């Protein structure tokens, strides 16, 4: 696949020791029906073969750009590094242990370009389950839900670069819950947010950050709710 000089969408993904899931995650992006994107992936000093997997894919598709950290810097800083290197007018997130359904980019970019939304999310199917996230909480108005929890699925995010710049990117004081902080700031700033009822994302809830670092996530999330810096 040949990338255009100025791709409309920049897909950003940071990975750490996730060699088992990388193949499916990357393939789900490359198989999108919407093609005008670049795909920036950063290996955050993995100790498994993740970086080797990324280099293999880089040879197969020139939309993929691979970067690496010499030391583990965490998701927040890694995402900001990728954003600075990206070119797209719109930014899409993808987590390295999740998958995007084929129509995801096509659907989301229409809401951002044709209907002028600032951020667009979708619900997600839970991997190896019939359940969908969020469940009933999806129906709670965003400005109310975000006071109590993060109602959005980070990996399903697509947003305008200009809005991210206005919000000063991901707050690097938040090693965890950086997504909650960003989304809370977006709601406070009255950004136009579209949350799609149809699931366009497949979420792997086994051994993800929320599971492995539950207490840390809770601490940083409480800081967001109280308007405090960690």
BELFEN-V854850 format. One record per residue. N is the residue number from 0. RES is the residue in one small letter. PHI is phi as a letter, one per 40 degrees, with the letter a starting at -180 (none if undefined). Layout:
# BELFEN-V854850
n=N res=RES phi=PHI
n=N res=RES phi=PHI
This chain:
# BELFEN-V854850
n=0 res=x phi=none
n=1 res=x phi=c
n=2 res=x phi=c
n=3 res=x phi=c
n=4 res=x phi=c
n=5 res=x phi=b
n=6 res=x phi=c
n=7 res=x phi=c
n=8 res=x phi=b
n=9 res=x phi=b
n=10 res=x phi=c
n=11 res=x phi=b
n=12 res=x phi=a
n=13 res=x phi=b
n=14 res=x phi=b
n=15 res=x phi=a
n=16 res=x phi=f
n=17 res=x phi=b
n=18 res=x phi=d
n=19 res=x phi=c
n=20 res=x phi=b
n=21 res=x phi=d
n=22 res=x phi=d
n=23 res=x phi=c
n=24 res=x phi=c
n=25 res=x phi=c
n=26 res=x phi=d
n=27 res=x phi=c
n=28 res=x phi=c
n=29 res=x phi=c
n=30 res=x phi=c
n=31 res=x phi=c
n=32 res=x phi=c
n=33 res=x phi=c
n=34 res=x phi=b
n=35 res=x phi=c
n=36 res=x phi=a
n=37 res=x phi=b
n=38 res=x phi=b
n=39 res=x phi=b
n=40 res=x phi=b
n=41 res=x phi=b
n=42 res=x phi=c
n=43 res=x phi=c
n=44 res=x phi=f
n=45 res=x phi=c
n=46 res=x phi=b
n=47 res=x phi=b
n=48 res=x phi=c
n=49 res=x phi=d
n=50 res=x phi=c
n=51 res=x phi=c
n=52 res=x phi=c
n=53 res=x phi=c
n=54 res=x phi=c
n=55 res=x phi=c
n=56 res=x phi=c
n=57 res=x phi=c
n=58 res=x phi=c
n=59 res=x phi=c
n=60 res=x phi=a
n=61 res=x phi=c
n=62 res=x phi=c
n=63 res=x phi=c
n=64 res=x phi=b
n=65 res=x phi=b
n=66 res=x phi=b
n=67 res=x phi=a
n=68 res=x phi=c
n=69 res=x phi=c
n=70 res=x phi=b
n=71 res=x phi=c
n=72 res=x phi=b
n=73 res=x phi=g
n=74 res=x phi=c
n=75 res=x phi=d
n=76 res=x phi=c
n=77 res=x phi=c
n=78 res=x phi=c
n=79 res=x phi=c
n=80 res=x phi=c
n=81 res=x phi=c
n=82 res=x phi=c
n=83 res=x phi=c
n=84 res=x phi=c
n=85 res=x phi=c
n=86 res=x phi=b
n=87 res=x phi=c
n=88 res=x phi=c
n=89 res=x phi=b
n=90 res=x phi=b
n=91 res=x phi=b
n=92 res=x phi=c
n=93 res=x phi=a
n=94 res=x phi=c
n=95 res=x phi=c
n=96 res=x phi=b
n=97 res=x phi=b
n=98 res=x phi=b
n=99 res=x phi=b
n=100 res=x phi=c
n=101 res=x phi=d
n=102 res=x phi=c
n=103 res=x phi=d
n=104 res=x phi=c
n=105 res=x phi=d
n=106 res=x phi=c
n=107 res=x phi=c
n=108 res=x phi=c
n=109 res=x phi=c
n=110 res=x phi=c
n=111 res=x phi=c
n=112 res=x phi=c
n=113 res=x phi=c
n=114 res=x phi=b
n=115 res=x phi=g
n=116 res=x phi=c
n=117 res=x phi=c
n=118 res=x phi=b
n=119 res=x phi=b
n=120 res=x phi=b
n=121 res=x phi=b
n=122 res=x phi=c
n=123 res=x phi=b
n=124 res=x phi=c
n=125 res=x phi=c
n=126 res=x phi=d
n=127 res=x phi=f
n=128 res=x phi=a
n=129 res=x phi=c
n=130 res=x phi=c
n=131 res=x phi=b
n=132 res=x phi=b
n=133 res=x phi=c
n=134 res=x phi=c
n=135 res=x phi=c
n=136 res=x phi=c
n=137 res=x phi=d
n=138 res=x phi=c
n=139 res=x phi=c
n=140 res=x phi=d
n=141 res=x phi=d
n=142 res=x phi=c
n=143 res=x phi=c
n=144 res=x phi=d
n=145 res=x phi=c
n=146 res=x phi=c
n=147 res=x phi=b
n=148 res=x phi=a
n=149 res=x phi=c
n=150 res=x phi=c
n=151 res=x phi=b
n=152 res=x phi=c
n=153 res=x phi=d
n=154 res=x phi=c
n=155 res=x phi=c
n=156 res=x phi=c
n=157 res=x phi=b
n=158 res=x phi=a
n=159 res=x phi=c
n=160 res=x phi=c
n=161 res=x phi=c
n=162 res=x phi=c
n=163 res=x phi=c
n=164 res=x phi=c
n=165 res=x phi=c
n=166 res=x phi=c
n=167 res=x phi=g
n=168 res=x phi=g
n=169 res=x phi=c
n=170 res=x phi=c
n=171 res=x phi=c
n=172 res=x phi=c
n=173 res=x phi=b
n=174 res=x phi=c
n=175 res=x phi=b
n=176 res=x phi=f
n=177 res=x phi=c
n=178 res=x phi=c
n=179 res=x phi=c
n=180 res=x phi=c
n=181 res=x phi=c
n=182 res=x phi=c
n=183 res=x phi=c
n=184 res=x phi=c
n=185 res=x phi=c
n=186 res=x phi=c
n=187 res=x phi=c
n=188 res=x phi=c
n=189 res=x phi=g
n=190 res=x phi=c
n=191 res=x phi=c
n=192 res=x phi=b
n=193 res=x phi=b
n=194 res=x phi=b
n=195 res=x phi=c
n=196 res=x phi=c
n=197 res=x phi=c
n=198 res=x phi=c
n=199 res=x phi=b
n=200 res=x phi=a
n=201 res=x phi=b
n=202 res=x phi=b
n=203 res=x phi=c
n=204 res=x phi=c
n=205 res=x phi=c
n=206 res=x phi=f
n=207 res=x phi=c
n=208 res=x phi=d
n=209 res=x phi=c
n=210 res=x phi=c
n=211 res=x phi=c
n=212 res=x phi=b
n=213 res=x phi=d
n=214 res=x phi=c
n=215 res=x phi=c
n=216 res=x phi=d
n=217 res=x phi=c
n=218 res=x phi=c
n=219 res=x phi=c
n=220 res=x phi=c
n=221 res=x phi=c
n=222 res=x phi=c
n=223 res=x phi=c
n=224 res=x phi=c
n=225 res=x phi=c
n=226 res=x phi=g
n=227 res=x phi=b
n=228 res=x phi=c
n=229 res=x phi=c
